[in-house]
Amino acid sequence: MADLVYPPVIGIVRALWKYLDLRFTFYGQGHIPAKGPAVLAMNHVGYLDFALAGTAFLPTGRLVRFMAKREIFDHPIAGPLMRGMKHISVDRNNGAPSFLAALKTLKKGEIVGVFPEATISQSFELKEMKSGVIRLAMESGAPILPMVIWGSQRIWSKKLPRNLSRSSIPVFISIGQLRYVQPGCDIDRELSALKEAMGQLLKQVQSDYPDPHKGARWAPARLGGSAPSLAELEALRESKRES
């Protein structure tokens, strides 16, 4: 069945990026497979990550079917668009149907986009990752395509003021080499290796990023930014559980 909704949405997104005057830098687009399935594993620092990630695939002509939380699909405007673009709804209380839907999509030879961290990282560091990304690859036979995004948190992210002005924000996107998961693999070991690979990509784009991180609320403490560290966020979560 032809994609009737995705192309016009892409046009709208491209117009938005032009309006915002985003400054894109892409690495590793040659790693995107020309055909066949792949599990796209991305970090998550801002609300626009899925649209920005999809932008990196436009030169290849390939469309990504993203796994996104059910609440987006429940929205009266976003919901029909998400379904029209054949994205995959995820119920965090019952993940089995979405896992099966993702497997079905991969079996069709498509690319499925996954945020292994599940939610936006307010520290802007890689958080603990869920094992579903490895299990999807293992059960489908599709390789994992690691990707990181940097700069999108400056546009719109959790606990930060939204910036939809023409600020010429640099957005860096890096795609790593395909990673193959063998049947019966050690899932924890593969997940750790994937996180390490994504961490290396993230450090590279942060190193190349043209705007200073020091003192910036959108930058991690490790780089001199004022975002809360992973340890601080965990301590805050613990205090809320105890209260």
N, C-alpha and C positions, 0 to 999 in steps of 0.2 A: 504494500500500500504506500502511495506517495506521501511525502511529508508536506502537508499543506500549511501547517501552522509555523513550523520551525523557520523557514526562510523569511517570512515577514518579521518575525520576532528578531531574527539576526539583523535585519535592516534597522529596526528600532534601536537595538543595542549599539550598533555601529554609530548611529546618529548621536546617541548619548555619549559615547566615548569621544566623539568629535567635539560635541558641545563642551564636555569637561576638559578637553584638550589634554587627555592623558598621554603620557610619553612612554610608549611600550618598548621594552627590550626583551627579546625572546632568545632563549638558548635551547639547543637540542631538538628543534622541530623535526630534524631528520630521523629522530628515534621513533616518531609516530608511524605505526605500521600502515602501509598503503591499503591493506585489506585484512580481514580476519578480526577475531575478537581480541579485546584487551581489557584489563581492569585498571582504570586510571585511579591512582592513589594520590590524593592531594592533601596538603596541609590546609588549615582553616584559620584565617586571621580576620576575615571581613565578610559582611553579608553579600557582597557582590562576587565572591570568589568563583561561584559556578559559572557565571556569565563571562568573567575574565578568563577562566580556564578554557571555556569553549572557544573564545576568540583565538587562542593559540592554534586551534585545529582548523580554522577557516581556510588557510592556504591549501590544506590537503583535501578539502571537500568532504571530510568525515564529520559526522555529527555524534555528539556524546549524549548518552542517556544517563542523566544524573539521578542518584538516589538522594531523596530529600525528605525531610520530616513531613508527616501527614498534615500538620497544621497549614502548610503552604497550599496543599491540595484542597483544603477546606475553605480557603479564601474565595469569595465570589468572583474575583477577577483573575487572580493568579492561578486558581485551581484549574479552570478550563484550559488555560494556556499550557500549564504543566502537563496535563493529560494529552493535549493536542500534540505536544512535542515528545510524547511517549517517555517522559521521565517516570521514575519509579517511586511510589509513595512508601514511606517507612514509618511503621507504627513502633515506637520504641518499647512499647509494652508487649508486643507480639511481632517479633522480627521474621518469623518463618515465611509468611506470604511474600514479603519483599525479597527475601533471599531467593525463593523459588522464581519470582518474577525476574530477578537479575540473572539467574542461571539461564532462564529461557531466552532472555535478550542476548546473552553471550553466545548461546548455541546458534543464534541466528547470524553470528559473525559481527556483532556490533560492539561498540566500546561503551562500557558502563563506568560512570564516574562515582567514586566513593571518597568520603571524608573519613578516614580511619579514626580520627580523633573524636568524631561524632558531633562535637560542638566547637564553637569558636574558642581559640586559645587566647584568654585575656592577658597572658604573659607574653604572647607572640613567640613563644618557644614551642617546640613539638611536645605535645602532651602524651600521656599514655594512649596507646592505640588499641582499637578493638581487633579481634582476630578474624572477623568476618571477611576482611579483604583477602587474607591468605586462604581461607576456606573456599571462597568464591573461585579463586584461581585454581586451587587444587581440584575442586569438583568439576569445573568446566574445562580444564586444560588450557585456559587462556593465560597468557603472560600478564605480569603486572607492569604497568607503565608509571614510574614515580614522577611526581611533579611538585614543584613548590611555587608559591606566589608570594611576592613581597611588595608592599606599597598599598595594597588594597585596603588595609586597615585605616589608612589616612583618609579614605573616601567615606567609609561607613562601617563601623564596627561596634561591638558591644562596649558600653560604658565610655564611649568617646563621642564628641560632638560630630554630627554629620557635616561633611564638606562637599557640597554639590556645586561649588563655584568653579570658575575656570582658573584653577590653580596650577595647571600643568604638572600634576603629580606624576612622578616616575613610577611605573608599575613594571616590575621585573618578573618574568615567568621562565622557569628552567625545567626542562624535561630530561629525565635520565634514561639510561639504557633499559631495555626490556629485561625483566627478571622472570625466570621460569621456576615454577614450583612443582616438585615431583610428588606423585601420589604417595600418601603415607608419610609425608615429611614431618619433621618436628615443627609444629605450628609456632610455638613460642620462639624458637630459634630463627625461623624465617621472618617472623614479625619484627624481631630485634634487628635482623639484617636489613629489612626494609626501612625501618626507622633510621638506622645508621646511614643508609644511602640517601634518604630524604634530608637528613641532617647535614650531610656534606653539600648537597645542592643548595640548601638554605644558607649555609655559611658562605658559599661562593657568591650568591646574589647579594647578600648583606655586605660582603666585602667590596663588591663592585658598585653598590648603590651610591648615587651621586650626592644625596642630601645627608647631612650629618645626623647620626643617631643620638649623640650625647645630649642629655637633657630632654629628649623628645618623649612625650607621653605615649607615642605609638611605637616606641622602640623598647626592646627587652633590657632588663637591668644588666645583663651580661655585656651589652654594647654601650653601657653608660646611659641608657634611657631610664625613664621613670615609671615604666609599666611594672605592676607587681610581679614578683618572681613566682615560679611554680610552687615553691615552698610556702610563700606567703598566702597564696590562693588556697592551698590545701589546708593551712592552719585556719583560715577564715571559714572554710567549709566544715571543718571539724567543730569549731566553736558554735556554728549554727546548728549542727546536729545535737550538740550537748545542751543547747539552750531550750 
